[in-house]
Amino acid sequence: MEKEMGGDDTPTTPAHGDATTISAVHPDILQTHIVTRLDGPTLASAACASSQLHALSTQETLWQQICHRTWPSTADPRVHRLISFFPSGHRSFYSDSFQYLDGHRRSRPSRRPPPAYIISAVDIRYQNQLVLSKVHVAETESDPSLPFRVDLLGPKEAAPMPVNLNIREDKCLSNLEENLTLSWILIDPTRTRAADVSSRRPVLVRRNWLSNDVELCYATVLSGGELVQCLVAVTCGGGGTGLAVGEVRLDVEDMERKKLG
């Protein structure tokens, strides 16, 4: 028997009006199972797609979770309290801090007096595993003539790394260069602004032949009234297969390598 025209074998195309839109998805599903799985940049892009997604993307708790996943140090109560004063809370903080610096970053000059203290929120990862997460408070008014420097760890502190590498082997350097990432967010409590002054990946990796430690340098340049270079030095040491981060230091210099206060 011949099949009638327009039978089951005939492909059909849904009418334009039958196309599924984001508004057809239940709001609870969007809020619970979709937007909570997005990272910051993806969520910001999705907010431009519809008014419904835009409304969901402005929720403070959502951006708080994203900040905590991206920078675990932001869960510290001191940082959490400071972020609450930002214009849009964690969303403003994320917007300030996520811009990993490539080369130069322009900062807006301000005539306000410098803050009494600066907060550092630092996170170091090896691949996706957290090595170190720490918050440091540095006073800025003790002696303005002294250079601005932050030593994150004490003389006897160290952060073990979740990897078996022999520091004496040359491949250890290339491994750390590729896998050891760092974020160093400086928070100005007076202006309620933040900036990640780390290059995220090291710009220089070398061996200290006296101590046999591996030294990594993360560097960025800020441009405002003058060019300022932020240098983060990380030292990894240990014997045999035991490897640990033993020094993490931030220095601020001008372009002639003079230390700035």
C-alpha positions in Angstrom: 0.0 0.0 0.0 1.4 3.4 -0.9 1.9 5.9 1.9 -0.2 9.0 1.7 1.4 12.3 1.0 2.4 14.1 4.2 2.7 10.9 6.2 5.1 10.1 9.0 8.1 10.0 6.7 7.7 13.6 5.7 10.1 15.8 7.7 8.3 18.7 9.4 9.7 22.0 10.5 8.2 23.7 13.6 6.5 27.0 12.9 8.4 30.1 14.0 5.9 30.7 16.8 6.6 27.2 18.3 10.3 27.9 19.0 11.3 27.5 22.6 12.5 30.6 24.4 14.2 31.1 27.8 10.9 32.4 29.2 9.4 28.9 28.7 11.8 27.5 31.4 10.5 27.6 34.9 12.2 30.4 37.0 13.0 27.9 39.8 14.9 25.7 37.3 16.8 28.7 35.9 17.7 29.9 39.4 18.6 26.6 41.0 20.0 24.5 38.2 21.3 26.8 35.5 22.6 30.2 36.6 24.3 28.7 39.7 26.5 26.6 37.4 27.8 29.6 35.4 31.1 31.4 36.0 31.3 35.2 36.3 32.0 36.1 32.6 29.3 33.7 31.3 26.7 35.0 33.8 27.5 38.6 32.8 27.0 37.7 29.1 23.8 35.8 29.9 22.4 38.8 31.7 22.3 40.6 28.3 20.1 37.9 26.7 16.8 38.6 28.4 15.2 40.6 31.2 14.5 37.4 33.1 18.2 36.4 33.1 19.2 39.9 33.9 17.0 39.9 37.0 18.5 36.6 38.1 22.1 37.7 37.5 21.9 40.7 39.9 21.3 38.5 43.0 23.9 39.2 45.6 24.1 35.6 46.9 24.9 34.3 43.4 27.8 36.7 43.0 29.0 35.9 46.5 29.2 32.2 45.6 31.1 33.0 42.4 33.6 35.2 44.3 34.1 32.4 46.9 34.7 29.8 44.2 37.1 32.1 42.2 38.9 33.5 45.3 38.4 31.4 48.4 40.1 34.2 50.5 37.0 36.4 49.9 35.1 34.2 52.4 37.2 35.7 55.2 34.9 37.7 57.4 37.1 40.8 57.1 36.9 40.7 53.3 33.2 39.8 53.3 32.4 42.9 55.4 34.4 45.2 53.1 32.6 43.9 50.0 29.3 44.7 51.6 30.1 48.4 51.2 30.8 48.1 47.5 28.1 49.8 45.3 26.7 46.4 44.1 28.3 44.2 46.7 30.0 41.1 45.3 29.1 41.9 41.7 31.0 45.2 41.9 33.9 43.4 43.6 34.0 40.7 40.9 33.9 43.4 38.2 36.9 45.1 39.8 39.0 42.0 40.5 38.4 39.7 37.6 40.3 41.8 35.1 43.6 39.9 35.1 46.2 42.4 33.9 47.9 42.0 30.6 50.7 44.5 30.4 49.2 47.8 31.6 46.0 48.7 33.4 44.8 52.2 33.8 43.7 53.2 37.3 41.6 56.4 37.9 43.6 59.0 39.8 42.0 60.3 43.1 42.6 63.3 45.3 41.4 61.4 48.4 44.0 60.8 51.1 45.4 57.3 51.1 43.6 54.7 53.3 44.9 53.9 56.7 45.3 50.3 55.7 45.1 48.0 52.6 43.7 44.5 52.6 45.3 41.8 50.5 43.3 38.7 49.6 45.7 36.1 48.1 45.0 32.7 46.6 47.6 30.3 45.1 46.6 27.2 43.1 48.4 24.4 41.6 46.3 23.4 38.6 42.8 23.5 40.3 44.0 22.6 43.8 44.2 25.3 46.4 47.7 25.6 47.9 47.3 28.8 49.9 44.5 31.2 50.7 45.2 34.1 53.1 44.1 37.6 54.0 46.6 40.2 55.1 46.0 43.7 56.6 48.8 46.2 56.0 48.9 49.7 57.6 49.9 52.5 55.3 50.3 55.4 57.8 53.1 54.0 60.1 55.8 55.6 58.0 55.0 57.0 54.5 58.7 57.1 53.6 59.0 53.3 53.8 58.4 51.3 50.6 55.1 49.4 50.4 55.9 45.7 50.9 53.8 42.8 52.1 55.3 39.6 53.4 52.4 37.1 53.4 54.0 34.3 55.3 56.1 34.4 58.4 59.7 33.1 58.6 58.6 29.6 59.8 55.4 29.3 57.7 55.1 27.2 54.6 52.2 25.9 52.4 52.7 22.3 51.2 51.9 21.7 47.5 49.7 18.8 46.4 52.2 17.5 43.8 55.3 15.2 43.8 58.0 17.2 42.1 61.8 16.9 42.6 62.9 20.5 43.0 66.4 19.5 41.8 65.1 18.6 38.4 64.9 21.2 35.6 61.4 20.0 34.6 60.2 21.3 38.0 60.6 24.8 36.7 58.5 24.4 33.6 55.9 22.5 35.6 55.5 25.3 38.1 55.5 27.9 35.3 52.6 26.2 33.7 50.5 25.2 36.7 51.1 27.6 39.6 48.6 30.4 39.4 48.3 33.3 41.8 45.8 36.1 42.4 46.6 39.0 44.7 43.7 41.3 45.2 44.3 44.7 46.9 41.3 46.2 48.5 41.0 49.9 49.2 38.4 50.2 52.1 38.2 54.0 51.7 37.3 54.1 48.0 35.6 50.6 48.0 37.7 49.5 45.0 39.7 46.4 44.4 42.2 45.2 41.8 44.0 42.0 41.1 47.7 43.1 40.8 48.9 39.7 39.8 49.6 38.5 36.3 48.0 35.2 37.3 50.7 33.1 35.7 54.4 33.8 36.4 56.3 36.1 34.0 59.6 34.7 35.2 60.7 31.4 36.7 64.3 30.8 37.8 66.4 28.7 40.2 68.3 30.2 43.1 71.6 28.4 42.8 72.6 29.1 46.4 69.5 27.7 48.0 68.3 25.5 45.1 64.8 27.0 45.6 62.6 27.9 42.6 61.6 31.6 42.4 58.6 32.7 40.5 57.7 36.3 39.7 54.2 37.6 38.9 54.2 41.2 37.6 51.8 43.9 36.4 51.9 47.6 35.6 49.3 50.1 36.8 49.0 53.4 35.0 47.4 56.4 36.6 49.2 59.5 37.5 52.4 57.5 37.0 53.4 54.0 36.0 53.7 51.7 39.0 54.9 48.1 38.8 53.5 45.5 41.2 55.9 42.5 41.7 54.8 39.3 43.5 57.7 37.0 44.4 57.0 33.3 45.3 59.6 30.9 46.5 59.1 27.2 46.3 61.5 24.9 48.2 61.8 21.5 49.8 63.9 18.3 49.5 63.3 15.2 47.5 59.6 15.0 46.4 58.4 17.3 49.2 57.6 20.8 47.7 56.2 23.8 49.6 55.6 27.5 49.1 57.8 29.2 51.6 57.8 32.9 50.7 55.1 35.1 49.1 56.0 38.8 48.9 54.5 41.9 47.2 56.6 44.9 46.3 55.4 48.1 44.6 58.0 50.0 42.5 58.2 52.7 39.9 59.5 51.9 36.5 63.1 52.6 37.6 62.7 49.9 40.1 62.6 52.3 43.1 60.5 51.0 45.9 57.3 53.0 46.5 55.5 53.6 49.8 
